[in-house]
Amino acid sequence: MTPDNESISNPTRPNVSGSTQKTPWRRRLSAVGAGLAVVGVSAALLAPTGTAIADPSTAADAAVTTFSLASEDTQNITVTVEGATIQPVDRGAFEVYVKPKPTPKPTVASAPAKSGGGGGAARPKYTGGGTKEEWMAAAGIAPSDYPYVDYIVSRESGWNPNATNKSSGACGLVQALPCSKVPGNGYNPVDNLRWGTGYATGRYGSWAGAYAFWTRNHWW
């Protein structure tokens, strides 16, 4: 037990040896002096360590990394040739050459079909005479169909055997298209009407059916 504890627990305890009891303030002064001595010794022991820790040169020497080791091994090499001038390299732009494709060969346009022939040779124009009734009778058209035939032919060609459509090539009384399909000569009125009868009956069933279609659509 420390003297302080002894003085606190037994403030009036008599001295065993019979000596006179020390006063409390002296004991306290002794305790303070002992504490200061302990603090001084501790500071003396820790001072070298604290100085070493705070020394920045020691901390820098201890910081060794892979990057620092690689930096020490780098080299700066400059190669020059005697008498040569080193020019800066210009890498600002570049050009790309694309080989052009071969020029296509010009195509030769085919000759347009001759009017009235549907691509074949031109048919001779009609120079004979006759009337529309004679032509219809010669083509084998029944008299009962004459009004239907007359209505259609009057509007297609005006009963002109040599009528020709310049844009399509249709020819003759009924404007046969193409003109080359007419057996014989498309400009011959009898041949043209005979072909017209086959077209009317094959497409519309009769001349009457062809007439009904024409009145509704203005073509046949």
C-alpha positions as CSV (number, residue, x, y, z in Angstrom):
1,M,0.0,0.0,0.0
2,T,1.2,3.5,-0.8
3,P,1.9,6.0,2.0
4,D,-1.2,8.0,0.8
5,N,-3.4,4.9,1.3
6,E,-2.0,4.4,4.7
7,S,-2.5,7.9,5.7
8,I,-6.1,7.9,4.4
9,S,-7.1,4.6,6.0
10,N,-5.3,5.1,9.3
11,P,-4.9,8.9,9.8
12,T,-4.2,8.5,13.5
13,R,-2.3,5.2,13.6
14,P,0.6,5.4,16.1
15,N,4.1,4.6,14.9
16,V,5.1,1.0,15.9
17,S,8.7,2.1,16.4
18,G,7.6,4.9,18.6
19,S,8.8,7.6,16.2
20,T,6.8,10.7,15.7
21,Q,4.1,10.4,12.9
22,K,4.8,12.4,9.7
23,T,2.4,15.1,8.8
24,P,0.1,14.5,5.8
25,W,1.4,17.3,3.6
26,R,4.9,15.9,3.6
27,R,3.5,12.5,2.5
28,R,1.6,14.2,-0.4
29,L,4.7,16.1,-1.5
30,S,6.7,12.8,-1.6
31,A,4.0,11.2,-3.8
32,V,4.0,14.1,-6.3
33,G,7.8,13.9,-6.6
34,A,7.7,10.2,-7.2
35,G,5.1,10.7,-10.0
36,L,7.2,13.3,-11.7
37,A,10.2,11.0,-11.6
38,V,8.2,8.2,-13.3
39,V,7.0,10.6,-16.1
40,G,10.6,11.7,-16.8
41,V,11.9,8.2,-17.1
42,S,9.1,7.3,-19.5
43,A,9.7,10.3,-21.7
44,A,13.4,9.5,-21.9
45,L,12.7,5.9,-23.0
46,L,10.1,6.9,-25.7
47,A,11.9,10.0,-27.1
48,P,14.2,8.1,-29.6
49,T,11.2,6.1,-30.9
50,G,9.0,9.1,-31.4
51,T,11.7,11.0,-33.2
52,A,12.2,8.0,-35.6
53,I,8.6,7.8,-36.4
54,A,8.3,11.5,-37.0
55,D,11.4,11.6,-39.3
56,P,10.1,12.1,-42.9
57,S,13.3,10.8,-44.5
58,T,12.9,7.5,-42.7
59,A,9.3,7.2,-44.0
60,A,10.3,8.0,-47.5
61,D,13.0,5.4,-47.5
62,A,10.6,2.8,-46.4
63,A,8.0,3.5,-49.2
64,V,9.3,1.1,-51.9
65,T,6.8,0.1,-54.6
66,T,6.8,-1.7,-58.0
67,F,6.3,1.7,-59.7
68,S,9.3,3.2,-57.9
69,L,11.5,0.3,-58.8
70,A,10.4,0.4,-62.5
71,S,11.1,4.1,-62.7
72,E,14.7,3.6,-61.6
73,D,15.2,1.2,-64.5
74,T,13.9,3.4,-67.3
75,Q,16.2,4.9,-69.9
76,N,16.0,7.9,-72.1
77,I,17.7,7.1,-75.5
78,T,18.2,9.5,-78.3
79,V,19.7,8.2,-81.6
80,T,21.1,10.7,-84.1
81,V,22.9,10.3,-87.4
82,E,25.9,12.5,-88.2
83,G,25.0,15.0,-90.8
84,A,21.3,14.3,-90.8
85,T,18.5,16.7,-89.8
86,I,15.7,15.3,-87.7
87,Q,12.4,16.5,-88.9
88,P,9.1,16.2,-87.0
89,V,6.8,13.5,-88.3
90,D,3.5,14.9,-89.7
91,R,0.6,12.6,-88.9
92,G,-2.2,15.0,-89.4
93,A,-4.1,13.4,-92.3
94,F,-4.2,10.6,-94.8
95,E,-5.9,9.8,-98.1
96,V,-7.7,6.6,-99.2
97,Y,-7.6,5.6,-102.9
98,V,-10.6,3.5,-104.0
99,K,-10.3,1.8,-107.3
100,P,-13.2,2.7,-109.5
101,K,-15.5,0.1,-110.9
102,P,-15.3,-0.6,-114.7
103,T,-17.4,1.6,-116.8
104,P,-20.5,-0.4,-117.9
105,K,-20.8,-1.1,-121.6
106,P,-23.5,1.0,-123.3
107,T,-26.6,-1.0,-124.2
108,V,-28.0,-0.9,-127.7
109,A,-31.7,0.1,-127.8
110,S,-33.8,-2.2,-129.9
111,A,-35.6,-0.6,-132.8
112,P,-39.2,0.4,-132.2
113,A,-41.9,-1.8,-133.7
114,K,-43.3,-0.5,-136.9
115,S,-46.8,1.0,-136.7
116,G,-49.5,-1.3,-137.7
117,G,-47.4,-4.4,-137.9
118,G,-47.0,-5.4,-134.2
119,G,-43.3,-5.8,-134.7
120,G,-43.5,-7.4,-138.1
121,A,-43.4,-6.0,-141.6
122,A,-45.8,-3.1,-142.3
123,R,-49.1,-4.2,-143.9
124,P,-50.2,-2.6,-147.2
125,K,-53.0,-0.1,-146.8
126,Y,-56.4,-0.9,-148.3
127,T,-57.2,0.7,-151.7
128,G,-60.3,-1.3,-152.7
129,G,-63.9,-0.1,-152.5
130,G,-67.1,-1.3,-150.9
131,T,-69.6,-0.4,-148.3
132,K,-69.8,-1.4,-144.6
133,E,-72.8,-3.7,-145.3
134,E,-70.8,-5.4,-148.0
135,W,-67.8,-5.8,-145.7
136,M,-69.9,-7.2,-142.8
137,A,-71.7,-9.6,-145.1
138,A,-68.4,-10.8,-146.6
139,A,-67.0,-11.3,-143.1
140,G,-69.9,-13.6,-142.2
141,I,-71.6,-11.3,-139.6
142,A,-75.3,-11.9,-139.1
143,P,-77.6,-9.0,-140.1
144,S,-79.0,-8.9,-136.6
145,D,-75.5,-7.9,-135.3
146,Y,-75.1,-5.1,-137.8
147,P,-76.3,-2.4,-135.4
148,Y,-73.8,-3.5,-132.7
149,V,-70.9,-3.8,-135.2
150,D,-71.8,-0.4,-136.7
151,Y,-71.9,1.3,-133.2
152,I,-68.4,-0.1,-132.2
153,V,-66.7,0.4,-135.5
154,S,-68.0,3.9,-135.9
155,R,-66.4,4.9,-132.6
156,E,-63.1,2.9,-133.1
157,S,-62.2,3.9,-136.7
158,G,-65.0,5.8,-138.3
159,W,-65.2,2.9,-140.8
160,N,-61.8,3.8,-142.1
161,P,-60.0,0.6,-143.1
162,N,-56.6,2.2,-142.9
163,A,-57.0,3.8,-139.4
164,T,-54.0,3.3,-137.2
165,N,-53.3,4.1,-133.6
166,K,-49.9,5.8,-133.5
167,S,-49.2,5.0,-129.9
168,S,-50.4,1.4,-129.7
169,G,-50.2,0.2,-133.3
170,A,-53.9,-1.0,-133.4
171,C,-55.2,-1.0,-136.9
172,G,-58.2,-1.4,-139.2
173,L,-61.9,-1.0,-138.6
174,V,-62.1,-2.6,-135.2
175,Q,-58.6,-1.5,-134.2
176,A,-57.1,-4.9,-133.9
177,L,-54.2,-5.1,-131.4
178,P,-51.7,-6.1,-132.4
179,C,-52.3,-5.7,-136.1
180,S,-50.1,-8.7,-136.9
181,K,-52.7,-11.0,-135.2
182,V,-55.2,-10.5,-138.0
183,P,-55.0,-13.3,-140.5
184,G,-54.4,-11.9,-143.9
185,N,-54.1,-8.2,-143.7
186,G,-55.2,-6.0,-140.8
187,Y,-56.0,-3.2,-143.1
188,N,-58.3,-5.3,-145.3
189,P,-61.9,-4.5,-144.0
190,V,-63.2,-8.0,-144.5
191,D,-60.2,-9.7,-142.7
192,N,-60.4,-7.1,-139.9
193,L,-64.1,-7.7,-139.3
194,R,-63.7,-11.4,-139.4
195,W,-61.0,-11.1,-136.7
196,G,-63.4,-8.8,-134.8
197,T,-66.1,-11.4,-134.7
198,G,-63.8,-13.9,-133.1
199,Y,-62.7,-11.4,-130.6
200,A,-66.2,-10.2,-129.7
201,T,-67.6,-13.7,-129.2
202,G,-64.5,-15.1,-127.5
203,R,-64.3,-12.2,-125.0
204,Y,-67.9,-11.0,-124.5
205,G,-69.9,-13.9,-125.9
206,S,-71.4,-12.1,-128.8
207,W,-71.4,-8.8,-130.7
208,A,-74.3,-7.8,-128.4
209,G,-72.1,-8.4,-125.3
210,A,-69.3,-6.4,-126.8
211,Y,-71.7,-3.6,-127.5
212,A,-73.0,-3.6,-123.9
213,F,-69.4,-3.5,-122.5
214,W,-68.4,-0.7,-124.9
215,T,-71.4,1.5,-123.8
216,R,-70.3,1.2,-120.2
217,N,-66.6,1.6,-120.5
218,H,-66.1,3.3,-123.9
219,W,-63.5,0.7,-125.0
220,W,-63.6,-3.0,-125.7
